[in-house]
């Protein structure tokens, strides 16, 4: 019997040796060679180049050739495919409900992204509260520091940060900011059983927001979370609050956020993600005192290698144990 086939649908940049050590002895590893979607789907026909594939390693770079894993893709791949190991914490480029309906499991890479994304959020926090970004730009223009900074800035010690979604990334950020120390409050689907004692749980989101100096957003993008941080929640924040977003751009109502920046209800925002990347709303560029990054969350070789290895490990465990780990939440529960 020939070995099971694993399709690498995307790029392996850092973990080439791990492909061999994790999969080499138990699977035939094949590579995406399709220039477009039609060719990709044709490859899953009985005599196609991807026939017999049981598992797929996927990252977002594959969308450049074949598009996202929407219902058309999921419905079109062979019924032999039973596991899609996505390289990334966010998996909004995969139609998970279509996968479930077809009996395909989907995993992501939680944990591997926690440190890098949390430190990105920490940078955005420091930059917005202390206005470091505009200050650096001023120095580079040989203007020294901008006037009037002191009335716009604060120290972090004793400020209250609200973490929306105390998963791996949110928890790592909580550990980092506790060192200042900051007061840490949070809301998640449920109270996190193993959260440190210094993390105060709020079941009522608006009650939490009313005590918040900085809101850091760490929720996945799903149908029910689009625009979740909207006008109502933004206006529930204390006047002069700051929003940090390293999750997904679409979980925040961008128009409501910009309106709150314009009228001063929000003092600043720190963004690493946007609704229509790589496009950035030009209105955001009108606010010199906000900090904008081009989705730098996991843009380092250490985190990227860990992500690749974790996705590959999920495929190995699927082959050897019958199931991988890190199933995305839609396979576990539906409640936000």
VMD Tcl script that draws the C-alpha trace (Angstrom):
set ca {
  {0.00 0.00 0.00}
  {1.42 3.40 -0.94}
  {2.01 5.87 1.92}
  {-0.62 8.54 2.58}
  {-0.11 11.79 0.71}
  {0.31 15.16 2.39}
  {0.01 18.29 0.23}
  {2.08 21.34 1.16}
  {-0.20 24.16 0.05}
  {1.90 27.24 0.61}
  {5.51 27.86 1.57}
  {7.80 26.15 4.04}
  {10.39 28.81 4.79}
  {12.10 27.77 8.03}
  {11.18 24.15 8.77}
  {12.53 22.24 5.76}
  {14.33 19.69 7.94}
  {11.21 19.26 10.06}
  {9.17 18.26 7.02}
  {11.54 15.32 6.64}
  {11.80 14.44 10.32}
  {8.06 14.71 11.02}
  {6.57 13.35 7.79}
  {9.33 11.78 5.74}
  {8.98 8.25 7.08}
  {5.20 8.11 7.23}
  {3.88 10.03 4.22}
  {4.56 11.06 0.66}
  {4.93 14.82 0.74}
  {3.83 16.61 -2.42}
  {3.89 20.32 -3.22}
  {1.37 22.75 -4.63}
  {2.16 23.23 -8.31}
  {-1.06 24.85 -9.51}
  {-0.96 28.34 -11.01}
  {-4.67 28.88 -10.43}
  {-7.81 27.57 -8.77}
  {-9.07 25.58 -11.73}
  {-5.83 23.63 -12.00}
  {-5.82 23.04 -8.25}
  {-9.30 21.54 -8.24}
  {-8.52 19.47 -11.34}
  {-5.60 17.97 -9.44}
  {-7.99 16.27 -7.01}
  {-9.70 14.26 -9.71}
  {-9.15 10.49 -9.69}
  {-6.08 10.65 -11.92}
  {-4.96 14.11 -10.82}
  {-1.63 15.14 -9.34}
  {-3.14 15.56 -5.87}
  {-5.21 12.35 -5.93}
  {-4.96 10.35 -2.73}
  {-4.16 13.36 -0.55}
  {-5.42 12.87 3.02}
  {-4.02 15.98 4.68}
  {-3.15 19.51 3.64}
  {-0.65 21.93 5.14}
  {-1.93 25.43 4.34}
  {-0.73 28.97 4.83}
  {-2.07 32.26 3.54}
  {0.51 32.58 0.76}
  {-1.37 29.88 -1.17}
  {-4.21 32.38 -1.69}
  {-1.99 34.18 -4.19}
  {-2.36 31.20 -6.52}
  {-5.65 29.51 -5.71}
  {-7.54 31.97 -3.50}
  {-8.82 31.36 -0.01}
  {-10.21 27.99 1.10}
  {-13.84 28.97 0.54}
  {-16.77 26.62 -0.03}
  {-15.86 26.12 -3.68}
  {-12.39 24.91 -2.75}
  {-13.60 22.76 0.13}
  {-16.34 21.16 -1.93}
  {-13.95 20.59 -4.80}
  {-11.12 18.79 -3.03}
  {-11.22 15.02 -2.86}
  {-13.20 13.23 -0.16}
  {-9.96 11.55 0.91}
  {-8.84 14.81 2.54}
  {-9.64 14.64 6.25}
  {-7.33 17.20 7.85}
  {-6.30 20.76 6.98}
  {-3.44 22.01 9.14}
  {-3.46 25.78 8.84}
  {-0.28 27.67 9.63}
  {-1.53 30.63 11.64}
  {-3.62 31.49 14.65}
  {-6.27 33.27 12.59}
  {-8.03 31.02 10.10}
  {-10.64 33.30 8.54}
  {-9.39 32.31 5.07}
  {-10.90 28.84 5.57}
  {-14.63 28.08 5.40}
  {-14.65 25.98 8.55}
  {-18.37 25.24 8.41}
  {-17.99 23.83 4.90}
  {-15.10 21.72 6.18}
  {-17.20 20.40 9.05}
  {-20.02 19.53 6.70}
  {-17.59 17.52 4.56}
  {-15.97 15.75 7.50}
  {-12.66 17.64 7.31}
  {-10.97 18.69 10.53}
  {-9.18 22.06 10.68}
  {-6.36 22.94 13.05}
  {-4.44 26.16 13.59}
  {-1.25 27.07 15.48}
  {-2.16 28.53 18.88}
  {0.70 29.02 21.28}
  {3.27 29.38 18.52}
  {2.15 32.97 17.90}
  {1.59 34.05 21.50}
  {4.91 35.71 22.32}
  {5.30 37.56 19.03}
  {1.74 38.87 18.90}
  {1.73 39.84 22.56}
  {4.97 41.78 22.22}
  {3.54 43.53 19.18}
  {0.53 44.54 21.27}
  {2.90 45.70 24.01}
  {4.79 47.89 21.55}
  {1.54 49.43 20.33}
  {0.51 50.00 23.93}
  {3.77 51.76 24.80}
  {3.80 53.79 21.60}
  {0.24 55.08 21.95}
  {0.22 55.79 25.67}
  {3.59 57.56 25.54}
  {3.31 58.91 21.96}
  {6.64 57.42 20.90}
  {5.74 56.99 17.22}
  {5.02 60.65 16.52}
  {8.05 61.62 18.62}
  {10.40 59.49 16.53}
  {9.01 60.95 13.33}
  {9.52 64.44 14.72}
  {13.15 63.69 15.57}
  {13.81 62.22 12.12}
  {12.50 65.50 10.68}
  {15.05 67.31 12.91}
  {12.26 68.99 14.87}
  {13.14 67.40 18.25}
  {10.03 66.51 20.25}
  {6.51 67.66 19.31}
  {5.13 70.41 21.54}
  {2.50 69.63 24.13}
  {3.22 65.92 24.47}
  {3.01 65.83 28.26}
  {-0.68 66.73 28.30}
  {-1.43 63.81 25.95}
  {0.69 61.09 27.51}
  {0.59 58.92 30.62}
  {2.73 56.46 32.48}
  {1.60 52.84 32.30}
  {1.91 52.14 36.01}
  {-1.51 51.87 37.58}
  {-3.44 52.24 34.33}
  {-6.19 49.74 33.56}
  {-5.93 47.50 30.51}
  {-8.93 45.47 29.39}
  {-8.18 42.36 27.39}
  {-10.99 41.22 25.13}
  {-10.30 37.52 24.75}
  {-7.96 36.00 27.35}
  {-6.63 33.20 25.16}
  {-2.95 32.45 24.70}
  {-2.05 35.86 23.25}
  {-4.20 37.82 25.68}
  {-2.79 35.90 28.63}
  {0.78 36.48 27.50}
  {0.07 40.21 27.19}
  {-1.42 40.17 30.68}
  {1.81 38.65 32.02}
  {3.87 41.33 30.30}
  {1.87 44.37 31.44}
  {1.55 43.06 34.99}
  {5.25 43.87 35.37}
  {4.64 47.64 35.23}
  {2.24 46.95 37.04}
  {-1.01 47.64 35.25}
  {-4.42 46.59 36.44}
  {-5.61 43.77 34.18}
  {-9.30 43.16 33.56}
  {-10.76 40.90 30.89}
  {-13.78 39.43 29.17}
  {-13.87 36.06 27.40}
  {-16.58 33.59 26.46}
  {-16.17 32.20 29.97}
  {-14.04 32.95 33.00}
  {-10.60 31.46 32.40}
  {-10.06 28.84 35.10}
  {-6.27 29.05 35.21}
  {-5.96 32.82 34.77}
  {-3.61 34.50 37.26}
  {-5.26 36.05 40.29}
  {-4.38 39.53 39.06}
  {-6.64 39.09 36.01}
  {-10.13 40.30 36.97}
  {-12.99 38.73 35.01}
  {-15.97 40.79 33.87}
  {-19.01 38.97 32.55}
  {-20.58 42.30 31.55}
  {-18.52 43.83 28.73}
  {-19.84 47.36 29.06}
  {-19.17 47.41 32.78}
  {-15.59 46.41 32.01}
  {-15.21 49.03 29.30}
  {-16.35 51.77 31.66}
  {-13.23 51.13 33.76}
  {-10.82 50.80 30.82}
  {-7.90 53.04 29.89}
  {-6.61 50.74 27.15}
  {-8.63 48.05 25.36}
  {-6.57 45.32 23.70}
  {-8.50 43.12 21.29}
  {-7.68 39.40 20.96}
  {-10.73 37.70 19.46}
  {-10.89 35.55 16.31}
  {-12.63 36.73 13.17}
  {-15.83 34.78 12.63}
  {-19.22 35.76 11.25}
  {-20.47 36.64 14.71}
  {-17.42 38.78 15.60}
  {-17.43 41.08 12.54}
  {-17.81 44.61 13.91}
  {-18.16 43.29 17.46}
  {-16.22 46.25 18.81}
  {-18.67 48.77 17.45}
  {-20.15 52.15 18.28}
  {-21.82 50.96 21.49}
  {-18.74 49.36 22.97}
  {-16.41 52.14 21.84}
  {-18.62 54.77 23.47}
  {-18.75 52.63 26.63}
  {-14.99 53.17 27.04}
  {-13.75 55.92 29.31}
  {-13.21 59.22 27.46}
  {-9.61 59.38 26.31}
  {-9.23 55.61 26.12}
  {-6.98 53.81 23.64}
  {-7.72 50.73 21.51}
  {-5.04 48.21 20.51}
  {-5.82 45.64 17.82}
  {-3.53 42.75 16.88}
  {-6.39 40.33 16.12}
  {-8.20 40.99 12.83}
  {-9.22 44.34 11.38}
  {-12.84 43.42 10.77}
  {-13.63 42.72 14.43}
  {-13.69 46.50 14.96}
  {-16.17 48.83 13.26}
  {-13.57 51.02 11.58}
  {-15.97 53.90 10.85}
  {-17.08 54.04 14.50}
  {-13.45 53.95 15.63}
  {-12.45 56.79 13.29}
  {-15.44 58.86 14.40}
  {-14.34 58.43 18.03}
  {-10.82 59.54 17.11}
  {-12.20 62.60 15.33}
  {-14.34 63.76 18.25}
  {-11.68 62.92 20.86}
  {-13.50 60.13 22.67}
  {-10.53 57.93 21.77}
  {-7.13 59.42 22.52}
  {-5.35 57.07 20.16}
  {-5.31 53.61 18.61}
  {-2.53 51.15 17.89}
  {-3.25 48.91 14.92}
  {-1.41 45.98 13.41}
  {-4.39 44.71 11.41}
  {-6.90 46.23 8.98}
  {-10.19 45.18 7.37}
  {-8.88 44.99 3.81}
  {-5.18 44.27 4.01}
  {-2.88 45.33 2.51}
  {-5.03 48.40 1.86}
  {-5.20 50.86 4.75}
  {-8.00 53.37 5.11}
  {-6.39 56.72 4.17}
  {-8.47 58.44 6.86}
  {-6.28 56.74 9.47}
  {-3.24 58.52 8.07}
  {-4.81 61.84 9.07}
  {-4.18 61.11 12.77}
  {-0.48 61.68 13.55}
  {-0.80 60.50 17.16}
  {-1.89 56.93 16.38}
  {0.50 54.04 15.74}
  {0.10 51.89 12.64}
  {2.02 48.73 11.77}
  {1.79 46.60 8.59}
  {0.67 43.33 10.25}
  {3.96 42.66 12.02}
  {2.55 40.32 14.67}
  {4.48 37.18 13.76}
  {6.99 38.75 11.40}
  {10.07 37.07 12.84}
  {11.84 33.84 12.01}
  {11.53 32.31 15.48}
  {7.75 32.50 15.60}
  {7.35 31.57 11.95}
  {9.40 28.42 12.39}
  {7.39 27.44 15.47}
  {4.18 27.94 13.49}
  {5.39 25.80 10.61}
  {6.50 23.03 12.97}
  {3.23 23.10 14.87}
  {1.16 22.76 11.71}
  {3.37 19.92 10.48}
  {3.12 18.22 13.87}
  {-0.66 18.30 13.67}
  {-0.43 16.42 10.37}
  {2.01 13.90 11.81}
  {-0.31 13.24 14.74}
  {-3.27 12.93 12.39}
  {-1.44 10.20 10.46}
  {0.02 8.36 13.45}
  {-2.70 8.82 16.06}
  {-5.81 9.32 13.95}
  {-6.22 12.96 14.98}
  {-4.07 16.02 15.26}
  {-4.31 18.65 17.95}
  {-5.30 22.32 17.94}
  {-8.75 21.87 16.43}
  {-10.27 25.30 15.87}
  {-13.03 26.35 18.19}
  {-15.92 25.71 15.80}
  {-15.36 21.99 16.39}
  {-15.72 22.47 20.13}
  {-18.37 25.09 20.77}
  {-20.47 27.84 19.16}
  {-20.90 30.33 21.99}
  {-18.84 33.51 21.78}
}
mol new
graphics top color blue
foreach p $ca { graphics top sphere $p radius 0.5 }
foreach p [lrange $ca 0 end-1] q [lrange $ca 1 end] { graphics top cylinder $p $q radius 0.2 }
display resetview
